[in-house]
């Protein structure tokens, strides 16, 4: 266990499977992402952080606990 693991609180977090609105690619995005998440295929923004919550720009097709 690293120092980093001890400092970071563990809120309930999930992974969202998000469908890219531009190219239809589906990829997993952490529900508490702290950086902008781009589509791996076309580079469109799929999710961006906003006050501790992630704003999703595509369609959420699945949620994994
Ligand atoms: Zn895309």
PDB file of the backbone (N, CA, C, O) and the ligand in Angstrom, with CONECT records:
HET     ZN  A 101       1
ATOM      1  N   UNK A   1       0.842  -1.201   0.000  1.00  0.00           N
ATOM      2  CA  UNK A   1       0.000   0.000   0.000  1.00  0.00           C
ATOM      3  C   UNK A   1       0.875   1.249   0.000  1.00  0.00           C
ATOM      4  O   UNK A   1       1.779   1.378   0.826  1.00  0.00           O
ATOM      5  N   UNK A   2       0.616   2.133  -0.891  1.00  0.00           N
ATOM      6  CA  UNK A   2       1.432   3.341  -0.993  1.00  0.00           C
ATOM      7  C   UNK A   2       0.887   4.435  -0.082  1.00  0.00           C
ATOM      8  O   UNK A   2      -0.235   4.344   0.416  1.00  0.00           O
ATOM      9  N   UNK A   3       1.693   5.462   0.124  1.00  0.00           N
ATOM     10  CA  UNK A   3       1.246   6.617   0.910  1.00  0.00           C
ATOM     11  C   UNK A   3       0.002   7.219   0.275  1.00  0.00           C
ATOM     12  O   UNK A   3      -0.923   7.646   0.965  1.00  0.00           O
ATOM     13  N   UNK A   4      -0.003   7.243  -0.986  1.00  0.00           N
ATOM     14  CA  UNK A   4      -1.091   7.847  -1.752  1.00  0.00           C
ATOM     15  C   UNK A   4      -2.418   7.170  -1.417  1.00  0.00           C
ATOM     16  O   UNK A   4      -3.436   7.846  -1.268  1.00  0.00           O
ATOM     17  N   UNK A   5      -2.416   5.854  -1.300  1.00  0.00           N
ATOM     18  CA  UNK A   5      -3.639   5.112  -0.994  1.00  0.00           C
ATOM     19  C   UNK A   5      -4.198   5.489   0.371  1.00  0.00           C
ATOM     20  O   UNK A   5      -5.412   5.503   0.575  1.00  0.00           O
ATOM     21  N   UNK A   6      -3.304   5.792   1.298  1.00  0.00           N
ATOM     22  CA  UNK A   6      -3.754   6.103   2.657  1.00  0.00           C
ATOM     23  C   UNK A   6      -4.381   7.488   2.740  1.00  0.00           C
ATOM     24  O   UNK A   6      -5.281   7.721   3.547  1.00  0.00           O
ATOM     25  N   UNK A   7      -3.908   8.398   1.912  1.00  0.00           N
ATOM     26  CA  UNK A   7      -4.368   9.784   1.999  1.00  0.00           C
ATOM     27  C   UNK A   7      -5.693  10.000   1.294  1.00  0.00           C
ATOM     28  O   UNK A   7      -6.519  10.801   1.731  1.00  0.00           O
ATOM     29  N   UNK A   8      -5.886   9.289   0.216  1.00  0.00           N
ATOM     30  CA  UNK A   8      -7.089   9.522  -0.575  1.00  0.00           C
ATOM     31  C   UNK A   8      -8.311   8.845   0.049  1.00  0.00           C
ATOM     32  O   UNK A   8      -8.301   7.638   0.294  1.00  0.00           O
ATOM     33  N   UNK A   9      -9.363   9.629   0.304  1.00  0.00           N
ATOM     34  CA  UNK A   9     -10.593   9.016   0.816  1.00  0.00           C
ATOM     35  C   UNK A   9     -11.210   8.143  -0.259  1.00  0.00           C
ATOM     36  O   UNK A   9     -10.938   8.324  -1.446  1.00  0.00           O
ATOM     37  N   UNK A  10     -12.025   7.212   0.147  1.00  0.00           N
ATOM     38  CA  UNK A  10     -12.617   6.324  -0.842  1.00  0.00           C
ATOM     39  C   UNK A  10     -14.128   6.521  -0.902  1.00  0.00           C
ATOM     40  O   UNK A  10     -14.879   5.810  -0.235  1.00  0.00           O
ATOM     41  N   UNK A  11     -14.566   7.479  -1.695  1.00  0.00           N
ATOM     42  CA  UNK A  11     -16.009   7.664  -1.869  1.00  0.00           C
ATOM     43  C   UNK A  11     -16.547   6.505  -2.697  1.00  0.00           C
ATOM     44  O   UNK A  11     -15.782   5.783  -3.337  1.00  0.00           O
ATOM     45  N   UNK A  12     -17.846   6.331  -2.684  1.00  0.00           N
ATOM     46  CA  UNK A  12     -18.403   5.275  -3.517  1.00  0.00           C
ATOM     47  C   UNK A  12     -18.179   5.658  -4.963  1.00  0.00           C
ATOM     48  O   UNK A  12     -18.628   6.706  -5.427  1.00  0.00           O
ATOM     49  N   UNK A  13     -17.492   4.803  -5.651  1.00  0.00           N
ATOM     50  CA  UNK A  13     -17.145   5.138  -7.022  1.00  0.00           C
ATOM     51  C   UNK A  13     -17.542   4.015  -7.955  1.00  0.00           C
ATOM     52  O   UNK A  13     -17.686   2.863  -7.547  1.00  0.00           O
ATOM     53  N   UNK A  14     -17.710   4.362  -9.175  1.00  0.00           N
ATOM     54  CA  UNK A  14     -18.152   3.411 -10.185  1.00  0.00           C
ATOM     55  C   UNK A  14     -17.388   3.657 -11.476  1.00  0.00           C
ATOM     56  O   UNK A  14     -16.638   4.622 -11.630  1.00  0.00           O
ATOM     57  N   UNK A  15     -17.620   2.733 -12.387  1.00  0.00           N
ATOM     58  CA  UNK A  15     -17.179   2.975 -13.752  1.00  0.00           C
ATOM     59  C   UNK A  15     -18.409   3.081 -14.627  1.00  0.00           C
ATOM     60  O   UNK A  15     -19.337   2.278 -14.528  1.00  0.00           O
ATOM     61  N   UNK A  16     -18.401   4.072 -15.472  1.00  0.00           N
ATOM     62  CA  UNK A  16     -19.467   4.222 -16.451  1.00  0.00           C
ATOM     63  C   UNK A  16     -18.953   3.726 -17.793  1.00  0.00           C
ATOM     64  O   UNK A  16     -17.805   3.978 -18.158  1.00  0.00           O
ATOM     65  N   UNK A  17     -19.797   3.030 -18.515  1.00  0.00           N
ATOM     66  CA  UNK A  17     -19.457   2.750 -19.906  1.00  0.00           C
ATOM     67  C   UNK A  17     -20.164   3.807 -20.734  1.00  0.00           C
ATOM     68  O   UNK A  17     -21.391   3.904 -20.724  1.00  0.00           O
ATOM     69  N   UNK A  18     -19.399   4.575 -21.431  1.00  0.00           N
ATOM     70  CA  UNK A  18     -19.940   5.711 -22.164  1.00  0.00           C
ATOM     71  C   UNK A  18     -19.782   5.514 -23.660  1.00  0.00           C
ATOM     72  O   UNK A  18     -18.721   5.132 -24.154  1.00  0.00           O
ATOM     73  N   UNK A  19     -20.863   5.785 -24.360  1.00  0.00           N
ATOM     74  CA  UNK A  19     -20.836   5.674 -25.813  1.00  0.00           C
ATOM     75  C   UNK A  19     -20.510   7.046 -26.395  1.00  0.00           C
ATOM     76  O   UNK A  19     -21.186   8.035 -26.111  1.00  0.00           O
ATOM     77  N   UNK A  20     -19.494   7.084 -27.189  1.00  0.00           N
ATOM     78  CA  UNK A  20     -19.077   8.344 -27.798  1.00  0.00           C
ATOM     79  C   UNK A  20     -20.162   8.855 -28.739  1.00  0.00           C
ATOM     80  O   UNK A  20     -20.613   8.124 -29.621  1.00  0.00           O
ATOM     81  N   UNK A  21     -20.585  10.113 -28.557  1.00  0.00           N
ATOM     82  CA  UNK A  21     -21.637  10.672 -29.414  1.00  0.00           C
ATOM     83  C   UNK A  21     -21.167  10.895 -30.847  1.00  0.00           C
ATOM     84  O   UNK A  21     -21.984  11.021 -31.759  1.00  0.00           O
ATOM     85  N   UNK A  22     -19.880  10.942 -31.040  1.00  0.00           N
ATOM     86  CA  UNK A  22     -19.355  11.224 -32.382  1.00  0.00           C
ATOM     87  C   UNK A  22     -19.097   9.970 -33.212  1.00  0.00           C
ATOM     88  O   UNK A  22     -19.441   9.922 -34.394  1.00  0.00           O
ATOM     89  N   UNK A  23     -18.484   8.940 -32.585  1.00  0.00           N
ATOM     90  CA  UNK A  23     -18.097   7.779 -33.396  1.00  0.00           C
ATOM     91  C   UNK A  23     -18.709   6.470 -32.911  1.00  0.00           C
ATOM     92  O   UNK A  23     -18.560   5.440 -33.569  1.00  0.00           O
ATOM     93  N   UNK A  24     -19.407   6.495 -31.749  1.00  0.00           N
ATOM     94  CA  UNK A  24     -20.071   5.289 -31.283  1.00  0.00           C
ATOM     95  C   UNK A  24     -19.183   4.343 -30.498  1.00  0.00           C
ATOM     96  O   UNK A  24     -19.653   3.304 -30.033  1.00  0.00           O
ATOM     97  N   UNK A  25     -17.917   4.674 -30.341  1.00  0.00           N
ATOM     98  CA  UNK A  25     -17.009   3.863 -29.531  1.00  0.00           C
ATOM     99  C   UNK A  25     -17.495   3.850 -28.083  1.00  0.00           C
ATOM    100  O   UNK A  25     -17.949   4.870 -27.564  1.00  0.00           O
ATOM    101  N   UNK A  26     -17.395   2.688 -27.437  1.00  0.00           N
ATOM    102  CA  UNK A  26     -17.765   2.620 -26.021  1.00  0.00           C
ATOM    103  C   UNK A  26     -16.522   2.368 -25.195  1.00  0.00           C
ATOM    104  O   UNK A  26     -15.711   1.502 -25.522  1.00  0.00           O
ATOM    105  N   UNK A  27     -16.377   3.126 -24.124  1.00  0.00           N
ATOM    106  CA  UNK A  27     -15.233   2.902 -23.245  1.00  0.00           C
ATOM    107  C   UNK A  27     -15.605   3.226 -21.815  1.00  0.00           C
ATOM    108  O   UNK A  27     -16.563   3.955 -21.558  1.00  0.00           O
ATOM    109  N   UNK A  28     -14.830   2.673 -20.879  1.00  0.00           N
ATOM    110  CA  UNK A  28     -15.116   2.864 -19.470  1.00  0.00           C
ATOM    111  C   UNK A  28     -14.462   4.138 -18.951  1.00  0.00           C
ATOM    112  O   UNK A  28     -13.324   4.468 -19.286  1.00  0.00           O
ATOM    113  N   UNK A  29     -15.231   4.841 -18.117  1.00  0.00           N
ATOM    114  CA  UNK A  29     -14.746   6.076 -17.514  1.00  0.00           C
ATOM    115  C   UNK A  29     -15.033   6.017 -16.023  1.00  0.00           C
ATOM    116  O   UNK A  29     -16.142   5.681 -15.607  1.00  0.00           O
ATOM    117  N   UNK A  30     -14.040   6.342 -15.232  1.00  0.00           N
ATOM    118  CA  UNK A  30     -14.199   6.377 -13.782  1.00  0.00           C
ATOM    119  C   UNK A  30     -15.197   7.467 -13.399  1.00  0.00           C
ATOM    120  O   UNK A  30     -15.150   8.575 -13.935  1.00  0.00           O
ATOM    121  N   UNK A  31     -16.095   7.151 -12.475  1.00  0.00           N
ATOM    122  CA  UNK A  31     -17.160   8.093 -12.135  1.00  0.00           C
ATOM    123  C   UNK A  31     -16.645   9.347 -11.435  1.00  0.00           C
ATOM    124  O   UNK A  31     -17.330  10.369 -11.405  1.00  0.00           O
ATOM    125  N   UNK A  32     -15.440   9.271 -10.872  1.00  0.00           N
ATOM    126  CA  UNK A  32     -14.871  10.442 -10.213  1.00  0.00           C
ATOM    127  C   UNK A  32     -13.588  10.869 -10.928  1.00  0.00           C
ATOM    128  O   UNK A  32     -12.584  11.202 -10.300  1.00  0.00           O
ATOM    129  N   UNK A  33     -13.652  10.848 -12.230  1.00  0.00           N
ATOM    130  CA  UNK A  33     -12.479  11.246 -13.007  1.00  0.00           C
ATOM    131  C   UNK A  33     -12.089  12.674 -12.649  1.00  0.00           C
ATOM    132  O   UNK A  33     -12.945  13.544 -12.487  1.00  0.00           O
ATOM    133  N   UNK A  34     -10.801  12.899 -12.529  1.00  0.00           N
ATOM    134  CA  UNK A  34     -10.332  14.241 -12.163  1.00  0.00           C
ATOM    135  C   UNK A  34      -9.752  14.982 -13.359  1.00  0.00           C
ATOM    136  O   UNK A  34      -9.340  16.137 -13.251  1.00  0.00           O
ATOM    137  N   UNK A  35      -9.726  14.308 -14.488  1.00  0.00           N
ATOM    138  CA  UNK A  35      -9.259  14.975 -15.700  1.00  0.00           C
ATOM    139  C   UNK A  35     -10.268  14.721 -16.813  1.00  0.00           C
ATOM    140  O   UNK A  35     -11.094  13.813 -16.725  1.00  0.00           O
ATOM    141  N   UNK A  36     -10.189  15.521 -17.841  1.00  0.00           N
ATOM    142  CA  UNK A  36     -11.072  15.334 -18.990  1.00  0.00           C
ATOM    143  C   UNK A  36     -10.753  13.994 -19.646  1.00  0.00           C
ATOM    144  O   UNK A  36      -9.589  13.645 -19.843  1.00  0.00           O
ATOM    145  N   UNK A  37     -11.808  13.250 -19.982  1.00  0.00           N
ATOM    146  CA  UNK A  37     -11.621  11.951 -20.627  1.00  0.00           C
ATOM    147  C   UNK A  37     -11.999  12.075 -22.099  1.00  0.00           C
ATOM    148  O   UNK A  37     -13.101  12.494 -22.451  1.00  0.00           O
ATOM    149  N   UNK A  38     -11.050  11.696 -22.942  1.00  0.00           N
ATOM    150  CA  UNK A  38     -11.284  11.763 -24.384  1.00  0.00           C
ATOM    151  C   UNK A  38     -11.584  10.379 -24.934  1.00  0.00           C
ATOM    152  O   UNK A  38     -11.127   9.371 -24.394  1.00  0.00           O
ATOM    153  N   UNK A  39     -12.347  10.338 -25.999  1.00  0.00           N
ATOM    154  CA  UNK A  39     -12.598   9.101 -26.715  1.00  0.00           C
ATOM    155  C   UNK A  39     -11.275   8.561 -27.258  1.00  0.00           C
ATOM    156  O   UNK A  39     -10.473   9.305 -27.822  1.00  0.00           O
ATOM    157  N   UNK A  40     -11.062   7.270 -27.081  1.00  0.00           N
ATOM    158  CA  UNK A  40      -9.822   6.657 -27.554  1.00  0.00           C
ATOM    159  C   UNK A  40      -9.741   6.601 -29.075  1.00  0.00           C
ATOM    160  O   UNK A  40      -8.657   6.480 -29.645  1.00  0.00           O
ATOM    161  N   UNK A  41     -10.880   6.690 -29.714  1.00  0.00           N
ATOM    162  CA  UNK A  41     -10.910   6.548 -31.163  1.00  0.00           C
ATOM    163  C   UNK A  41     -10.851   7.902 -31.880  1.00  0.00           C
ATOM    164  O   UNK A  41     -10.005   8.113 -32.749  1.00  0.00           O
ATOM    165  N   UNK A  42     -11.746   8.805 -31.515  1.00  0.00           N
ATOM    166  CA  UNK A  42     -11.827  10.056 -32.267  1.00  0.00           C
ATOM    167  C   UNK A  42     -11.398  11.284 -31.472  1.00  0.00           C
ATOM    168  O   UNK A  42     -11.244  12.367 -32.037  1.00  0.00           O
ATOM    169  N   UNK A  43     -11.203  11.122 -30.165  1.00  0.00           N
ATOM    170  CA  UNK A  43     -10.694  12.240 -29.368  1.00  0.00           C
ATOM    171  C   UNK A  43     -11.754  13.175 -28.829  1.00  0.00           C
ATOM    172  O   UNK A  43     -11.420  14.178 -28.197  1.00  0.00           O
ATOM    173  N   UNK A  44     -13.023  12.878 -29.057  1.00  0.00           N
ATOM    174  CA  UNK A  44     -14.094  13.717 -28.518  1.00  0.00           C
ATOM    175  C   UNK A  44     -14.077  13.641 -26.990  1.00  0.00           C
ATOM    176  O   UNK A  44     -13.634  12.648 -26.413  1.00  0.00           O
ATOM    177  N   UNK A  45     -14.562  14.692 -26.349  1.00  0.00           N
ATOM    178  CA  UNK A  45     -14.615  14.685 -24.888  1.00  0.00           C
ATOM    179  C   UNK A  45     -15.813  13.859 -24.428  1.00  0.00           C
ATOM    180  O   UNK A  45     -16.958  14.160 -24.766  1.00  0.00           O
ATOM    181  N   UNK A  46     -15.531  12.815 -23.652  1.00  0.00           N
ATOM    182  CA  UNK A  46     -16.601  11.947 -23.161  1.00  0.00           C
ATOM    183  C   UNK A  46     -17.051  12.340 -21.762  1.00  0.00           C
ATOM    184  O   UNK A  46     -18.220  12.177 -21.412  1.00  0.00           O
ATOM    185  N   UNK A  47     -16.136  12.853 -20.971  1.00  0.00           N
ATOM    186  CA  UNK A  47     -16.474  13.219 -19.603  1.00  0.00           C
ATOM    187  C   UNK A  47     -15.490  14.264 -19.110  1.00  0.00           C
ATOM    188  O   UNK A  47     -14.320  14.278 -19.493  1.00  0.00           O
ATOM    189  N   UNK A  48     -15.994  15.139 -18.250  1.00  0.00           N
ATOM    190  CA  UNK A  48     -15.099  16.120 -17.659  1.00  0.00           C
ATOM    191  C   UNK A  48     -15.490  16.357 -16.214  1.00  0.00           C
ATOM    192  O   UNK A  48     -16.670  16.290 -15.869  1.00  0.00           O
ATOM    193  N   UNK A  49     -14.512  16.633 -15.367  1.00  0.00           N
ATOM    194  CA  UNK A  49     -14.784  16.819 -13.949  1.00  0.00           C
ATOM    195  C   UNK A  49     -15.479  18.145 -13.686  1.00  0.00           C
ATOM    196  O   UNK A  49     -15.207  19.151 -14.341  1.00  0.00           O
ATOM    197  N   UNK A  50     -16.390  18.124 -12.704  1.00  0.00           N
ATOM    198  CA  UNK A  50     -17.087  19.351 -12.335  1.00  0.00           C
ATOM    199  C   UNK A  50     -17.459  19.273 -10.864  1.00  0.00           C
ATOM    200  O   UNK A  50     -18.434  18.620 -10.495  1.00  0.00           O
ATOM    201  N   UNK A  51     -16.684  19.937 -10.036  1.00  0.00           N
ATOM    202  CA  UNK A  51     -16.971  19.983  -8.607  1.00  0.00           C
ATOM    203  C   UNK A  51     -17.054  18.623  -7.949  1.00  0.00           C
ATOM    204  O   UNK A  51     -17.943  18.378  -7.133  1.00  0.00           O
ATOM    205  N   UNK A  52     -16.130  17.730  -8.299  1.00  0.00           N
ATOM    206  CA  UNK A  52     -16.074  16.422  -7.672  1.00  0.00           C
ATOM    207  C   UNK A  52     -16.939  15.384  -8.346  1.00  0.00           C
ATOM    208  O   UNK A  52     -16.838  14.196  -8.042  1.00  0.00           O
ATOM    209  N   UNK A  53     -17.783  15.816  -9.252  1.00  0.00           N
ATOM    210  CA  UNK A  53     -18.638  14.893  -9.968  1.00  0.00           C
ATOM    211  C   UNK A  53     -18.227  14.933 -11.437  1.00  0.00           C
ATOM    212  O   UNK A  53     -17.718  15.944 -11.922  1.00  0.00           O
ATOM    213  N   UNK A  54     -18.449  13.848 -12.122  1.00  0.00           N
ATOM    214  CA  UNK A  54     -18.071  13.822 -13.524  1.00  0.00           C
ATOM    215  C   UNK A  54     -19.274  14.097 -14.410  1.00  0.00           C
ATOM    216  O   UNK A  54     -20.316  13.455 -14.282  1.00  0.00           O
ATOM    217  N   UNK A  55     -19.119  15.044 -15.296  1.00  0.00           N
ATOM    218  CA  UNK A  55     -20.183  15.344 -16.256  1.00  0.00           C
ATOM    219  C   UNK A  55     -19.934  14.514 -17.506  1.00  0.00           C
ATOM    220  O   UNK A  55     -18.878  14.609 -18.131  1.00  0.00           O
ATOM    221  N   UNK A  56     -20.914  13.707 -17.858  1.00  0.00           N
ATOM    222  CA  UNK A  56     -20.782  12.804 -18.992  1.00  0.00           C
ATOM    223  C   UNK A  56     -21.392  13.441 -20.238  1.00  0.00           C
ATOM    224  O   UNK A  56     -22.507  13.961 -20.205  1.00  0.00           O
ATOM    225  N   UNK A  57     -20.648  13.391 -21.322  1.00  0.00           N
ATOM    226  CA  UNK A  57     -21.126  14.008 -22.566  1.00  0.00           C
ATOM    227  C   UNK A  57     -21.766  13.009 -23.523  1.00  0.00           C
ATOM    228  O   UNK A  57     -22.473  13.394 -24.454  1.00  0.00           O
ATOM    229  N   UNK A  58     -21.515  11.737 -23.289  1.00  0.00           N
ATOM    230  CA  UNK A  58     -22.106  10.736 -24.179  1.00  0.00           C
ATOM    231  C   UNK A  58     -23.223   9.988 -23.474  1.00  0.00           C
ATOM    232  O   UNK A  58     -23.673  10.383 -22.398  1.00  0.00           O
ATOM    233  N   UNK A  59     -23.657   8.920 -24.086  1.00  0.00           N
ATOM    234  CA  UNK A  59     -24.707   8.087 -23.517  1.00  0.00           C
ATOM    235  C   UNK A  59     -24.081   7.047 -22.599  1.00  0.00           C
ATOM    236  O   UNK A  59     -23.156   6.342 -23.002  1.00  0.00           O
ATOM    237  N   UNK A  60     -24.580   6.945 -21.359  1.00  0.00           N
ATOM    238  CA  UNK A  60     -24.088   5.923 -20.441  1.00  0.00           C
ATOM    239  C   UNK A  60     -24.823   4.623 -20.749  1.00  0.00           C
ATOM    240  O   UNK A  60     -26.039   4.534 -20.579  1.00  0.00           O
ATOM    241  N   UNK A  61     -24.084   3.621 -21.200  1.00  0.00           N
ATOM    242  CA  UNK A  61     -24.718   2.370 -21.597  1.00  0.00           C
ATOM    243  C   UNK A  61     -24.617   1.304 -20.515  1.00  0.00           C
ATOM    244  O   UNK A  61     -25.292   0.278 -20.593  1.00  0.00           O
ATOM    245  N   UNK A  62     -23.783   1.535 -19.507  1.00  0.00           N
ATOM    246  CA  UNK A  62     -23.676   0.585 -18.406  1.00  0.00           C
ATOM    247  C   UNK A  62     -22.990   1.269 -17.232  1.00  0.00           C
ATOM    248  O   UNK A  62     -22.192   2.190 -17.403  1.00  0.00           O
ATOM    249  N   UNK A  63     -23.323   0.790 -16.029  1.00  0.00           N
ATOM    250  CA  UNK A  63     -22.664   1.290 -14.823  1.00  0.00           C
ATOM    251  C   UNK A  63     -22.143   0.096 -14.037  1.00  0.00           C
ATOM    252  O   UNK A  63     -22.895  -0.831 -13.733  1.00  0.00           O
ATOM    253  N   UNK A  64     -20.878   0.118 -13.714  1.00  0.00           N
ATOM    254  CA  UNK A  64     -20.277  -0.967 -12.954  1.00  0.00           C
ATOM    255  C   UNK A  64     -19.882  -0.480 -11.569  1.00  0.00           C
ATOM    256  O   UNK A  64     -19.200   0.536 -11.434  1.00  0.00           O
ATOM    257  N   UNK A  65     -20.306  -1.203 -10.543  1.00  0.00           N
ATOM    258  CA  UNK A  65     -19.900  -0.859  -9.181  1.00  0.00           C
ATOM    259  C   UNK A  65     -18.482  -1.303  -8.928  1.00  0.00           C
ATOM    260  O   UNK A  65     -17.958  -1.101  -7.833  1.00  0.00           O
TER     261      UNK A  65
HETATM  262 ZN    ZN A 101     -15.331   8.845 -30.506  1.00  0.00          ZN
END
